Amino acid sequence: MHLLIIYFLLPFLNLFIAKDTSLCNQSNTSFSTGEKIEYTIYYNVVGLYVNAGSAEFRTTATNWNGADAYTFTALGKSNSKYDWIFKVRDKYESIVDAQSLLPYQFTRKINEGKFHQTELLTFNQKSKTVNTSTAVGTFKTADCTYDVISAIYAARNINFSNIQINDKVYLNFFLDKELYPSYFKFLGRDEITTRYGKFKVIKLAPLLVKGTVFNGGEKMIVWVTDDENHIPVRIETPIVVGSIKVDMVGYQNLRHPLTALININE
């Protein structure tokens, strides 16, 4: 499931909104301490969506060497009904500077069946390097390099009013000893009905890298709230066998009123 969670994050990773507009040192206007967002992950292989697991994102205030910081935590787990088949308990955590939202440290703890792995990344934004606990040596990064969690929160501050339909927003992030370039495409505005309710949304298509789970290309579609929070409310993507749907099912302590919500499902 860690691959699913990583690609669940990809649509919101970015470095540049335009050729000369950067997320570097951008002030936070979209989230606040105490925010929590919950998701349900559905798997479809024969035309019927099955509740396969859940994910949760939390924001807390902390400090790093005396500087104000945020801790972003993402938890992913399989549905307990299916733990006997394949049990998943994953945790991703990023500590970032409160002003720039650039990461100081990133950890991920993967517990999936018999596979267990813990990785620690330590970023040096000035020297454009990163060290990882899973390899010897220092890796080169780029200006404003994010991890997969910090990038989500930085990207939520994008001003979508400055982006035209089919424009691409480019991104770089570091994972698995590599610096990844990618992008997502802005597909416009819409309204959708999810399991939570009906929303005004911004529609995005990220570029996926072909792998063991995903076919690659722009086949994943992501819908984020068309308000100042910019939280994802639905993600749909085909995978090698079947398809995946992720729906927002709950939230707490948003910074702004959820004005994109038109009505709640009873």
C-alpha positions in Angstrom: 0.0 0.0 0.0 3.0 2.4 0.4 3.1 2.8 -3.4 -0.6 3.7 -3.4 -0.1 6.3 -0.7 2.9 7.8 -2.5 1.0 8.1 -5.7 -2.0 9.4 -3.8 0.4 12.2 -2.8 1.9 13.0 -6.2 -0.8 15.2 -7.6 -0.1 17.9 -5.0 3.7 18.0 -5.3 5.3 20.9 -7.2 8.1 23.4 -7.3 7.0 25.9 -10.0 3.6 27.3 -10.9 5.1 29.1 -13.9 8.5 29.6 -15.4 9.4 32.3 -12.9 7.0 31.7 -10.1 8.3 29.5 -7.3 6.8 28.0 -4.2 10.0 28.8 -2.4 9.4 30.8 0.8 5.7 31.1 0.0 3.6 32.0 3.1 1.0 29.5 4.3 -2.6 30.6 3.7 -4.3 27.2 3.5 -4.0 25.2 6.7 -3.4 25.6 10.4 -2.3 23.6 13.4 -4.7 20.9 14.5 -6.1 20.2 11.0 -7.0 16.5 10.4 -8.4 15.1 7.2 -9.6 11.5 6.8 -9.9 9.3 3.7 -11.3 6.0 2.7 -9.5 4.0 0.0 -11.7 1.8 -2.3 -10.5 -0.9 -4.6 -12.5 -2.0 -7.7 -11.7 -5.1 -9.7 -15.1 -6.5 -10.9 -17.3 -3.4 -11.0 -17.8 -3.3 -7.2 -15.8 -0.9 -4.9 -14.6 -2.6 -1.7 -13.4 -0.6 1.3 -9.8 -1.6 1.3 -8.3 0.8 3.8 -8.0 4.4 5.1 -5.6 7.3 5.3 -5.3 10.3 7.7 -3.4 13.5 7.5 -2.6 15.6 10.6 -0.8 19.0 11.2 0.8 19.9 14.5 3.0 22.8 15.7 6.6 22.0 16.8 10.1 23.5 16.6 13.4 22.6 15.0 16.6 23.8 16.7 14.6 26.7 18.2 12.8 27.7 15.0 9.0 27.5 14.6 8.1 24.4 12.6 5.2 22.2 11.6 5.0 18.4 11.8 2.9 16.8 9.0 1.8 13.2 9.6 0.2 10.8 7.2 -1.1 7.4 8.3 -2.2 4.6 6.0 -3.7 1.2 7.0 -5.6 -1.6 5.5 -9.2 -2.4 6.4 -9.0 -4.6 9.5 -11.4 -7.1 7.8 -8.7 -7.9 5.3 -5.6 -7.8 7.6 -5.5 -11.6 7.5 -4.8 -11.3 3.8 -2.4 -8.4 3.8 -2.0 -6.2 6.9 -0.8 -2.6 6.3 0.2 0.0 8.9 2.3 2.8 7.3 3.4 6.1 8.7 4.9 9.1 6.9 6.1 12.2 8.8 7.7 15.5 7.7 9.1 18.3 9.9 9.2 21.6 8.0 10.1 25.3 8.5 7.0 27.2 9.5 7.7 30.0 7.1 9.1 28.3 3.9 7.4 24.9 4.4 10.6 23.3 3.2 11.5 20.1 5.0 14.2 19.6 7.7 13.5 15.9 8.1 11.3 13.2 6.6 10.6 9.7 8.0 8.6 6.8 6.7 7.8 3.6 8.5 6.4 0.9 6.2 4.8 -2.2 7.7 3.1 -4.3 5.0 2.7 -8.0 5.5 6.2 -9.4 6.1 7.9 -6.3 4.6 9.1 -3.7 7.1 11.3 -0.7 6.4 12.2 2.6 8.2 13.8 5.5 6.4 15.0 8.8 7.7 15.9 11.7 5.3 17.7 14.8 6.5 17.6 17.9 4.2 20.0 20.7 3.8 18.3 23.3 1.7 21.3 25.6 1.6 23.7 23.1 0.2 20.9 21.4 -1.9 21.7 17.9 -0.4 19.9 15.2 1.5 21.2 12.3 3.6 19.2 9.1 4.0 19.5 6.4 6.7 19.2 3.6 4.0 22.4 4.6 2.1 25.9 5.9 2.6 26.8 9.3 1.3 25.1 12.5 0.3 22.6 13.0 -2.5 22.2 16.1 -4.6 18.8 17.8 -4.7 17.6 21.1 -6.3 16.2 24.4 -5.2 13.3 24.0 -2.8 13.3 20.2 -2.7 10.4 18.7 -0.9 9.5 15.2 0.4 6.2 13.7 -0.5 4.4 15.0 2.6 5.7 18.6 2.8 5.1 19.1 -0.9 1.3 18.5 -0.4 1.0 21.2 2.1 3.2 23.7 0.2 1.2 23.0 -3.0 -2.1 23.7 -1.3 -1.1 27.4 -1.4 -1.2 27.5 -5.2 -3.3 30.4 -6.6 -5.3 28.5 -9.3 -6.7 31.7 -10.7 -3.3 32.2 -12.4 -3.4 28.9 -14.2 -5.1 28.2 -17.5 -6.8 24.9 -18.6 -4.2 22.4 -19.7 -1.3 24.3 -18.1 1.2 22.1 -16.4 2.6 22.7 -12.9 6.0 21.2 -12.6 7.4 19.5 -9.5 10.5 18.0 -7.9 10.6 15.7 -4.8 13.1 13.4 -3.3 12.2 9.7 -2.6 14.0 6.4 -2.6 17.5 7.9 -3.2 16.3 9.9 -6.3 15.2 13.3 -7.2 11.9 13.0 -9.2 10.7 15.6 -11.8 7.0 15.5 -12.8 4.0 17.7 -13.3 0.2 17.9 -13.0 -2.1 19.3 -15.5 -4.9 21.8 -14.6 -8.2 20.5 -16.2 -10.5 23.3 -15.0 -13.3 23.6 -12.5 -16.3 21.4 -11.9 -18.8 20.0 -9.4 -18.8 16.4 -8.1 -20.7 14.3 -5.7 -18.6 12.1 -3.4 -19.6 9.8 -0.5 -19.3 12.9 1.8 -21.3 15.3 -0.3 -21.4 17.6 -3.3 -18.4 20.0 -3.9 -17.2 22.7 -6.1 -13.8 21.4 -7.2 -10.6 22.0 -9.2 -9.8 19.1 -11.5 -6.2 17.9 -11.9 -4.3 15.2 -13.8 -0.8 14.3 -12.5 1.8 12.6 -14.6 2.5 9.1 -13.1 5.7 7.1 -13.5 5.1 3.6 -14.9 5.7 1.0 -12.3 4.4 -2.3 -10.8 1.1 -0.7 -9.7 0.5 2.2 -12.1 0.6 2.2 -15.9 2.0 5.7 -16.1 0.7 8.8 -18.0 -2.0 11.2 -17.1 -4.7 8.7 -16.2 -5.2 9.6 -12.6 -7.7 12.4 -11.8 -7.7 14.4 -8.6 -10.4 16.8 -7.4 -9.5 19.4 -4.7 -11.9 21.9 -3.1 -12.4 25.1 -5.0 -11.9 27.3 -1.9 -9.0 28.5 0.2 -8.4 25.1 1.8 -7.6 23.2 -1.4 -8.0 19.8 0.2 -8.4 16.7 -2.1 -11.9 15.3 -1.9 -11.6 12.5 -4.5 -8.9 10.7 -6.4 -9.5 8.1 -9.1 -7.0 6.0 -11.0 -6.7 2.8 -12.9 -4.0 0.4 -11.7 -2.5 -2.7 -13.4 -5.4 -4.8 -12.0 -8.6 -2.9 -11.4 -8.9 0.7 -10.2 -8.6 2.8 -7.0 -10.9 5.5 -5.6 -10.0 7.7 -2.6 -12.7 9.8 -1.0 -12.5 12.4 1.8 -14.8 11.2 4.6 -14.0 13.6 7.5 -12.1 16.7 8.6 -11.4 18.8 11.6 -10.0 22.3 12.3 -9.7 23.6 8.7 -8.2 27.1 8.5 -11.1 28.4 6.4 -14.8 27.6 6.1 -15.3 24.7 3.6 -17.2 27.0 1.2 -16.7 24.5 -1.7 -19.1 22.1 0.0 -22.5 22.5 -1.6 -24.4 19.9 0.5 -23.6 17.0 2.8 -24.9 13.5 2.1 -27.5 12.3 4.6 
